[in-house]
Amino acid sequence: MLKNKIIGLTVGGLASLALAAPVFASVLSIQSLPGYINTNNFKLSCTSDGGSVQFEVSKNGGAFTAFGPAIDTDADPCIVQVDSSVVNEQTSYTFRAGGKETSTFYDTSGPSPVSGYYKERISDGAYKLHWRNPGDTDFDKVVIYRGDTVDFSADSGHEIARVSGGSNSDMTYEDHFAPDSGRTYFYAIRALDHAGNSSSLAGDGGTTVTTVSSQATPQPASGSVTILPNEGGSVLGTEATPTPEPSVTPSGVVDQINQYAAQVPEPLKWILTHKKLSLGIFVIFCLLAYYIRKSREA
């Protein structure tokens, strides 16, 4: 009897503990972080099939410690906030949830600038840039900028290329963009590391100003000029001559005279094509004839 009571109390106690304890979820995946990051304020997520999830972190290969609240994924999304209380040193971090892990390296220090920069004009339409990549182990690439003044802004509007290469490597880049042959163009180069941190600029400014030799002198244009037929509008640099509006001529007798004049012999054509003068002469003859007649009657 006593044995049965002990067994019953034991089973009941274990059942109570089971109901009170959280049921941890089976984590299906954890968000994959990039190899390098330069921020310590971001959200980290996972997917699960329900239950409670606890995120953990290991700094530089050390022991895992829990951070953030246990998340009931049946009621809330599986997302935890990472901040400076979790990521606070420039080193490696591994995050874990339900046995799934993702790792990254926190880095906020920019690489060294490139060295040995100089440029040369290899033709009227091209420059060749020379430099040496920094020796930083996390060096990734350089960004090249071009401007038409020495104090131009090295921003996205002046960016012309991104060139990858190994650290401590001698590099060249040819910029073929057909510039004005009488103008000097200026360049700046910025190094980036894998986390996206940037170096200071090196290029045509400060102590790295490069004098470009063999500036080409613009020559007057030569060759023949082709005159194209006018298809409307005006020719650049000239004024268009307005086309006179056509006058409206009454139809009828005048049109018939003009048509007839084109078919008659030359002497008569002159009379018909000079109608006003001919009519004046005719009127004068009529008046003279009328005057002579009146004089004879008198």
C-alpha positions as CSV (number, residue, x, y, z in Angstrom):
1,M,0.0,0.0,0.0
2,L,2.8,2.4,1.0
3,K,4.8,1.3,-2.0
4,N,1.9,2.2,-4.3
5,K,1.6,5.7,-2.7
6,I,5.3,6.4,-3.2
7,I,5.1,5.3,-6.9
8,G,2.1,7.5,-7.4
9,L,3.7,10.6,-5.8
10,T,6.8,10.1,-7.8
11,V,5.0,9.8,-11.1
12,G,2.8,12.8,-10.2
13,G,5.9,14.9,-9.3
14,L,7.6,14.0,-12.5
15,A,4.5,14.9,-14.5
16,S,4.3,18.3,-12.8
17,L,7.9,19.1,-13.5
18,A,7.4,18.1,-17.2
19,L,4.4,20.4,-17.5
20,A,6.2,23.3,-15.8
21,A,9.5,23.0,-17.8
22,P,9.6,24.7,-21.2
23,V,9.5,22.6,-24.3
24,F,12.5,23.5,-26.4
25,A,11.9,23.7,-30.2
26,S,13.6,21.8,-32.9
27,V,15.5,24.6,-34.7
28,L,15.5,24.0,-38.4
29,S,17.9,26.8,-39.4
30,I,19.6,29.9,-38.2
31,Q,20.3,33.1,-40.2
32,S,23.7,32.9,-41.9
33,L,25.9,35.9,-41.1
34,P,28.6,37.2,-43.5
35,G,32.2,36.4,-42.7
36,Y,32.9,40.0,-41.6
37,I,30.6,42.6,-40.1
38,N,31.3,46.2,-39.0
39,T,28.2,46.7,-36.9
40,N,27.2,45.3,-33.5
41,N,23.6,46.3,-33.7
42,F,21.5,43.8,-35.7
43,K,18.7,41.2,-35.4
44,L,19.4,37.5,-35.7
45,S,16.7,35.0,-36.6
46,C,15.9,31.3,-36.9
47,T,13.2,29.0,-38.1
48,S,11.7,26.3,-35.9
49,D,8.8,23.9,-35.7
50,G,7.4,25.5,-32.5
51,G,8.4,25.6,-28.8
52,S,11.0,27.6,-26.9
53,V,14.3,28.8,-28.4
54,Q,17.2,30.2,-26.5
55,F,20.1,32.0,-28.4
56,E,23.7,31.7,-27.2
57,V,27.0,33.3,-28.2
58,S,30.6,32.2,-28.0
59,K,33.3,34.9,-28.2
60,N,36.7,34.0,-29.8
61,G,36.1,30.3,-29.3
62,G,35.1,30.5,-25.7
63,A,32.2,28.9,-23.9
64,F,28.6,29.6,-25.0
65,T,26.5,31.9,-22.9
66,A,22.8,32.6,-23.3
67,F,21.6,36.1,-24.2
68,G,18.2,37.5,-24.8
69,P,14.9,36.0,-23.6
70,A,13.8,32.5,-24.3
71,I,11.4,32.8,-27.3
72,D,8.1,31.0,-27.4
73,T,8.0,30.4,-31.2
74,D,4.4,29.3,-31.0
75,A,3.5,32.9,-30.1
76,D,6.4,35.0,-31.3
77,P,8.8,35.2,-34.2
78,C,12.2,33.5,-33.7
79,I,14.2,36.8,-33.7
80,V,16.7,38.1,-31.1
81,Q,18.3,41.6,-30.9
82,V,22.2,41.7,-30.9
83,D,23.8,44.8,-29.4
84,S,26.9,46.1,-27.8
85,S,26.3,44.0,-24.7
86,V,26.8,40.9,-26.8
87,V,29.3,42.0,-29.5
88,N,31.8,44.4,-27.9
89,E,35.3,43.4,-29.1
90,Q,36.8,43.1,-32.5
91,T,37.1,39.4,-32.7
92,S,35.3,36.3,-33.9
93,Y,31.7,35.4,-32.7
94,T,29.7,32.2,-33.0
95,F,26.0,32.3,-32.5
96,R,23.9,29.2,-31.7
97,A,20.2,28.3,-31.4
98,G,19.0,24.7,-30.9
99,G,22.3,23.3,-32.1
100,K,22.4,25.4,-35.3
101,E,25.4,27.8,-35.6
102,T,26.6,30.8,-37.6
103,S,29.9,32.6,-37.2
104,T,31.3,36.1,-38.1
105,F,34.2,38.5,-37.3
106,Y,33.4,41.9,-35.9
107,D,35.8,44.5,-37.5
108,T,35.5,48.3,-37.4
109,S,39.1,49.2,-38.3
110,G,39.8,50.3,-41.9
111,P,42.8,49.0,-43.8
112,S,45.9,50.9,-44.6
113,P,45.8,53.1,-47.8
114,V,47.4,52.0,-51.0
115,S,51.0,53.1,-51.6
116,G,53.2,54.0,-54.5
117,Y,50.4,55.6,-56.5
118,Y,51.2,57.4,-59.8
119,K,49.5,57.8,-63.2
120,E,50.6,58.1,-66.7
121,R,48.8,59.2,-69.9
122,I,49.2,56.4,-72.3
123,S,47.2,58.0,-75.1
124,D,44.9,61.0,-75.7
125,G,42.0,58.8,-74.6
126,A,43.5,56.8,-71.7
127,Y,45.3,56.9,-68.4
128,K,47.2,54.1,-66.6
129,L,47.1,54.0,-62.8
130,H,49.8,52.3,-60.7
131,W,49.6,51.4,-57.0
132,R,50.4,48.8,-54.4
133,N,47.7,47.2,-52.3
134,P,48.0,47.4,-48.5
135,G,49.4,44.4,-46.6
136,D,46.4,44.0,-44.3
137,T,45.3,40.4,-44.1
138,D,41.6,41.3,-44.4
139,F,42.2,43.6,-47.5
140,D,39.5,43.0,-50.1
141,K,39.5,45.5,-53.0
142,V,40.1,49.1,-54.0
143,V,37.6,51.7,-55.3
144,I,38.8,54.1,-58.0
145,Y,37.3,57.6,-58.5
146,R,37.8,60.1,-61.3
147,G,37.2,63.8,-61.4
148,D,38.0,66.9,-63.6
149,T,39.3,69.0,-60.7
150,V,41.9,68.1,-58.1
151,D,39.5,68.7,-55.2
152,F,36.6,66.5,-56.6
153,S,34.5,64.5,-54.1
154,A,35.4,60.8,-54.0
155,D,31.8,59.7,-53.9
156,S,29.5,57.3,-55.8
157,G,29.0,59.9,-58.5
158,H,32.7,59.8,-59.4
159,E,33.3,56.1,-58.9
160,I,34.6,54.3,-62.0
161,A,35.8,50.9,-60.9
162,R,36.3,48.4,-58.1
163,V,39.4,46.2,-58.5
164,S,40.0,43.1,-56.3
165,G,43.5,41.9,-55.6
166,G,45.8,40.3,-53.0
167,S,47.4,42.2,-50.2
168,N,50.9,43.6,-50.9
169,S,50.3,43.3,-54.6
170,D,51.5,45.7,-57.3
171,M,48.5,46.7,-59.4
172,T,47.6,48.7,-62.5
173,Y,44.4,49.9,-64.0
174,E,43.8,51.4,-67.5
175,D,41.0,53.9,-67.8
176,H,39.9,54.3,-71.4
177,F,37.2,56.9,-71.6
178,A,38.3,59.3,-74.3
179,P,38.8,62.5,-72.2
180,D,39.2,66.0,-73.6
181,S,42.8,65.8,-74.9
182,G,43.6,69.3,-73.6
183,R,42.4,68.7,-70.0
184,T,44.0,66.9,-67.0
185,Y,41.9,64.4,-65.2
186,F,42.4,63.4,-61.5
187,Y,42.1,60.1,-59.6
188,A,41.7,58.9,-56.1
189,I,41.9,55.3,-54.7
190,R,40.3,54.0,-51.5
191,A,41.1,50.5,-50.0
192,L,38.3,48.4,-48.6
193,D,38.5,45.4,-46.2
194,H,36.1,42.4,-46.1
195,A,33.9,44.1,-43.5
196,G,33.4,47.1,-45.8
197,N,35.6,49.5,-43.8
198,S,37.6,52.0,-45.9
199,S,41.0,53.5,-45.8
200,S,42.0,57.1,-46.4
201,L,42.4,58.3,-50.0
202,A,45.5,58.2,-52.1
203,G,45.8,59.8,-55.5
204,D,46.0,63.2,-57.2
205,G,45.7,65.3,-54.1
206,G,47.8,66.5,-51.1
207,T,51.3,65.0,-51.4
208,T,50.4,62.7,-54.2
209,V,49.8,65.3,-57.0
210,T,51.0,64.0,-60.3
211,T,52.0,66.2,-63.2
212,V,50.8,64.8,-66.5
213,S,53.3,65.4,-69.3
214,S,52.8,65.5,-73.0
215,Q,49.5,67.4,-72.9
216,A,48.1,67.3,-76.4
217,T,47.3,70.7,-78.0
218,P,43.9,70.8,-79.7
219,Q,44.3,71.0,-83.5
220,P,41.9,72.7,-85.8
221,A,39.6,70.4,-87.6
222,S,40.5,69.4,-91.1
223,G,38.7,67.6,-93.9
224,S,35.8,68.3,-96.2
225,V,32.5,69.7,-95.2
226,T,29.4,67.9,-96.4
227,I,26.3,70.0,-96.9
228,L,23.2,68.0,-96.1
229,P,19.8,68.7,-97.6
230,N,17.6,70.9,-95.4
231,E,14.9,68.8,-93.8
232,G,13.3,71.5,-91.7
233,G,14.5,73.6,-88.8
234,S,17.6,75.8,-88.8
235,V,21.3,75.0,-89.1
236,L,23.1,75.4,-85.8
237,G,24.9,78.8,-85.7
238,T,22.7,80.4,-88.4
239,E,19.4,82.1,-88.5
240,A,16.6,80.5,-90.4
241,T,15.1,82.6,-93.2
242,P,11.3,82.7,-92.8
243,T,9.4,81.3,-95.7
244,P,7.0,84.0,-97.1
245,E,3.4,83.2,-96.8
246,P,1.8,82.5,-100.2
247,S,-0.6,85.2,-101.4
248,V,-4.1,84.3,-102.4
249,T,-5.0,85.1,-106.0
250,P,-8.6,85.2,-107.1
251,S,-9.5,82.6,-109.6
252,G,-11.3,83.3,-112.8
253,V,-10.2,85.6,-115.6
254,V,-6.7,86.2,-114.3
255,D,-6.0,82.4,-114.0
256,Q,-7.3,81.9,-117.5
257,I,-5.0,84.7,-118.8
258,N,-2.0,83.2,-117.1
259,Q,-2.8,79.7,-118.5
260,Y,-3.2,81.2,-122.0
261,A,0.0,83.2,-121.7
262,A,2.1,80.1,-121.3
263,Q,1.0,78.9,-124.7
264,V,1.1,82.1,-126.8
265,P,4.1,83.5,-128.9
266,E,6.7,85.5,-127.2
267,P,5.5,89.1,-128.1
268,L,2.0,88.4,-127.0
269,K,3.2,86.5,-123.9
270,W,5.0,89.7,-122.9
271,I,1.8,91.6,-123.1
272,L,-0.1,89.0,-121.1
273,T,2.5,88.6,-118.5
274,H,2.8,92.4,-118.0
275,K,-0.9,92.9,-117.6
276,K,-0.8,96.2,-115.6
277,L,1.6,97.9,-117.9
278,S,-0.2,96.7,-121.0
279,L,-3.6,97.8,-119.6
280,G,-2.1,101.2,-118.8
281,I,-0.9,101.6,-122.4
282,F,-4.2,100.4,-123.7
283,V,-6.1,103.0,-121.6
284,I,-3.8,105.8,-122.8
285,F,-4.5,104.8,-126.4
286,C,-8.2,104.7,-125.8
287,L,-8.1,108.2,-124.2
288,L,-6.1,109.5,-127.1
289,A,-8.5,108.0,-129.6
290,Y,-11.5,109.5,-127.7
291,Y,-9.8,112.9,-127.6
292,I,-9.0,112.9,-131.4
293,R,-12.6,111.8,-132.2
294,K,-14.1,114.6,-130.1
295,S,-11.7,117.1,-131.7
296,R,-12.8,116.1,-135.2
297,E,-16.5,116.4,-134.3
298,A,-16.0,119.9,-133.0
